[in-house]
Amino acid sequence: MRQIERRKADHIEVALKEDISTGYNYWDDVKLVHCSLPEVDLEEVDTSVTLFGRKLSFPLIVTAITGGYPKAKRINENLAAACAELRIGMGVGSQRAGLEHGDDGSYKVLKDYDVPLRIGNVGAPQLIAQRGKAPFGVQDLRSAMEMTDAHLLAVHLNYLQEVVQPEGDTRAKGCVDAIRSAAKELPLIAKETGAGISKDVAQRLKGIGVRGIDVAGAGGTSFSAVEKHRALKAEDMRSAMLGDTYHEWGIPAPVSVVWASVGIPVIASGGVMDGLQVAKGIALGASCAGMARAVLAEALESKQKVMERLGLVQAELKAAMFLTGSKDVEALGKKRPILTGETREWLSQ
Ligand SMILES: Cc1cc2nc3c(=O)[nH]c(=O)nc-3n(C[C@H](O)[C@H](O)[C@H](O)COP(=O)(O)O)c2cc1C
């Protein structure tokens, strides 16, 4: 197995077996206010949204998880089949392996299903030269989109992961220019991978032509923790300790939703585990929510398991809308949640 494939396999294994979440659940700090007189029938509550010009039956994207290693095809196929049937969005994992070594089938499998919003994925570190490796150019990014017939390409910002990884790509100078050039040619969104987006970064991303922001804030999957477990397995204690020190690092997901709301669509993600948390993200200003780890175990099993899990998420979201008297997603977005705990402290400074 190539190093890149081994790394992909490790990520899935660690995410399934180890505790890689931050200790604090920031979504618990966000409370929606109950409405005893909803004046809308549960049946009438409309969870549909139009996002990036694509109609979704409820505001959810299964965000980037994998691609480019043997088990990835099954994972992406189960996810794509379920997302197509449920009419929600889906992203593939980093397409670096596909661009460097050719698609092993795990990315293009997305094309076999009518997923209403398909999102490709490349890393921002790969848009600039790293230790002798040439950067991906616009033509490579176009190929990544063609590989999955993507409507959007997510550029992931993952320097927390890179700094902990012994083999990490830690050059960062020039990313802004590279994203700006690519955004002139292609429909890009920016996504974090678990450490959140600040207001300043959100404004810069908007200024360079990025069309949306997936915040992937702290509170869910921590890539510092993922890399810590990989390092422990490799008996690399220095990297393991570095990963441990930064396990809790990042901007809490709900805080990042508020900060990243700079006038382009925001995807609320980072530790989103149920439909009530999807509703909280919308009430904080997001257009949609994103989930990765919450569906990973099901994705390894079957389309049916993914459907059951995500069907429940939709039912939970609908209940939150009913109980806040929100007849549609727009009305939910106008509710003002109550903020408590650390999330409130972050937002008050
Ligand atoms: C096993 C695993 C692999 C991931 N791989 C990628 C990736 O290749 N590209 C990317 O942009 N994000 C990747 N992510 C990050 C997720 O898309 C998401 O932003 C992050 O995990 C936060 O969401 P969560 O708390 O719901 O997991 C991965 C997440 C997991 C759990």
The ligand as an SDF file (V2000), in Angstrom:
LIG
                    3D

 31 33  0  0  0  0  0  0  0  0999 V2000
  -12.1680    9.6800    8.7800 C   0  0  0  0  0  0  0  0  0  0  0  0
  -12.2720   11.0970    8.3260 C   0  0  0  0  0  0  0  0  0  0  0  0
  -11.6210   11.5030    7.1740 C   0  0  0  0  0  0  0  0  0  0  0  0
  -11.7040   12.8170    6.7030 C   0  0  0  0  0  0  0  0  0  0  0  0
  -11.0970   13.1850    5.5470 N   0  0  0  0  0  0  0  0  0  0  0  0
  -11.2700   14.4320    5.0550 C   0  0  0  0  0  0  0  0  0  0  0  0
  -10.7350   14.7990    3.7910 C   0  0  0  0  0  0  0  0  0  0  0  0
  -10.1090   14.0000    3.0920 O   0  0  0  0  0  0  0  0  0  0  0  0
  -10.9320   16.0780    3.3440 N   0  0  0  0  0  0  0  0  0  0  0  0
  -11.6250   16.9910    4.0940 C   0  0  0  0  0  0  0  0  0  0  0  0
  -11.8290   18.1310    3.6560 O   0  0  0  0  0  0  0  0  0  0  0  0
  -12.1310   16.6700    5.3020 N   0  0  0  0  0  0  0  0  0  0  0  0
  -11.9790   15.4290    5.7850 C   0  0  0  0  0  0  0  0  0  0  0  0
  -12.5270   15.0930    6.9920 N   0  0  0  0  0  0  0  0  0  0  0  0
  -13.1540   16.1520    7.7980 C   0  0  0  0  0  0  0  0  0  0  0  0
  -14.6750   16.1580    7.7380 C   0  0  0  0  0  0  0  0  0  0  0  0
  -15.1320   16.4340    6.4300 O   0  0  0  0  0  0  0  0  0  0  0  0
  -15.2610   17.2010    8.7130 C   0  0  0  0  0  0  0  0  0  0  0  0
  -14.9660   18.5020    8.2710 O   0  0  0  0  0  0  0  0  0  0  0  0
  -14.7450   17.0420   10.1370 C   0  0  0  0  0  0  0  0  0  0  0  0
  -14.5540   15.6920   10.4580 O   0  0  0  0  0  0  0  0  0  0  0  0
  -15.7060   17.6300   11.1560 C   0  0  0  0  0  0  0  0  0  0  0  0
  -16.9530   16.9920   11.1170 O   0  0  0  0  0  0  0  0  0  0  0  0
  -17.3990   15.8380   12.1660 P   0  0  0  0  0  0  0  0  0  0  0  0
  -17.1170   16.3750   13.5300 O   0  0  0  0  0  0  0  0  0  0  0  0
  -18.8600   15.6440   11.8510 O   0  0  0  0  0  0  0  0  0  0  0  0
  -16.5820   14.6300   11.8590 O   0  0  0  0  0  0  0  0  0  0  0  0
  -12.4720   13.7750    7.4480 C   0  0  0  0  0  0  0  0  0  0  0  0
  -13.1390   13.3570    8.6130 C   0  0  0  0  0  0  0  0  0  0  0  0
  -13.0650   12.0510    9.0600 C   0  0  0  0  0  0  0  0  0  0  0  0
  -13.8030   11.6360   10.3010 C   0  0  0  0  0  0  0  0  0  0  0  0
  1  2  1  0
  2  3  1  0
  2 30  2  0
  3  4  2  0
  4  5  1  0
  4 28  1  0
  5  6  2  0
  6  7  1  0
  6 13  1  0
  7  8  2  0
  7  9  1  0
  9 10  1  0
 10 11  2  0
 10 12  1  0
 12 13  2  0
 13 14  1  0
 14 15  1  0
 14 28  1  0
 15 16  1  0
 16 17  1  0
 16 18  1  0
 18 19  1  0
 18 20  1  0
 20 21  1  0
 20 22  1  0
 22 23  1  0
 23 24  1  0
 24 25  2  0
 24 26  1  0
 24 27  1  0
 28 29  2  0
 29 30  1  0
 30 31  1  0
M  END
$$$$
